[in-house]
Amino acid sequence: MAESSQHNSEAEELDAKTRLILTGERLFAEVGIQGVSMREIASKAGQGNHFAVQYHFGSREGLVQAIFDFRMQQMEPMRGEMIDALEAKGRLRDARSILEVILLPQLHLDGGTNRSYGTFLSQYLLHGDWDEFGQFGGEAPPQLNRALELLRERIDYLPAAVAQRRLVNVSLMFLNLLVRHVRMEAHEFPETFDDALEDTMEQIVMAMCLPLRLRL
């Protein structure tokens, strides 16, 4: 009986944390990372304890990092399958393919129309000072880390700081398209989403891989 009670308690805690993560993501996307109180997030997540965010995550920054980590973990299985497919085809040096592993799984979060995620992650990337290549707060999960290592090997002619700056820039380009996805689905646009995605990925590959040209 005691063991069953412990399992139920753990499940309830996980559910509460997930609700806080999803609610925090939505509210941060709507009003900004600094624009909503922890009390409001707890309330709208259905938590009677106004300090639920602090209890589960320690702070606002802890919740922000937890949202990022939660989404990255969701994409791990797809990234692993994509990398295995590239390895089987001998395409682990192909820049477009590597960037697709990093970026495309984001289209499949909540059916690919998660505007809150795209807006939140854009704010997350602009919120931090990301100086080291592939480092975005916590430790990257294995498959994402594997993809980032492949990308770094592919663009080893760039200084690490330049590679990181470009990685942030192209991620923001992709997220802009992700946020627009909902509007493109709901209204008539002069191009399809698939055409916009193809064009954006081509831009991303060029922006990421362009040789560095320094002014003398």
Phi, psi and omega in degrees: 000316181297320180294319178298318179298321180295317179297318179297319179297318180295320179295318179297320179295318178298316178299318180297316180296319180295319178297320178295320179298311183291322177292317178300317178302313182296314182289321176299321179294324184285318189234003179098154184298327179263004188265001182225143181277156177296327178297318181293320178299315180299315181298313183286345174272002178080024181263125178289333179276114182293346180255024183298323180297313180297322181296315186273327189236351176089321185193176175302314181297325177296320177292317179302314180294323180295322177297313179301311182296321179301313181290321179298320179295324179299330184270355184302312182301316180295319179297319179298316179296320181293318179294318178299321179294320178296318180297319180295330181267358182069037185242028182287354177254002182278117187298316180300316182295319180296316180294328175295321178299319182288321192258317190296327179303339179295337178290342186258005174285124180051046176080008177082008182238030184275088181293325179300317180298313181299317180291318178299312185293327174301315178295321180300314181294326179278344185280330187252166174256099186258094187267333185258135186303130175077003181260118181226068180091249182285179180289132180294141177295161192306313185288321175295317179298322178297317179295320179294323177295320177297319179295318181296321177296323182291327182245042182291352177280353179261142171301149184302320181295322178292317178300320179292317179300316180293323179298318177296316182299314182288330175297320178293324175300314181294318181294326175301318177294321179298317179294323180286344184306315182298315181294324180291329177286326187273337185232164178280120177246154181289353176221155178282163177296321180299320178293319179295322179295315180299314180296319180295318179296323177296319176298317182298316180299315180295317181294324182285324191257355182302130177301146181285127179242107181265139176286135180271000000 
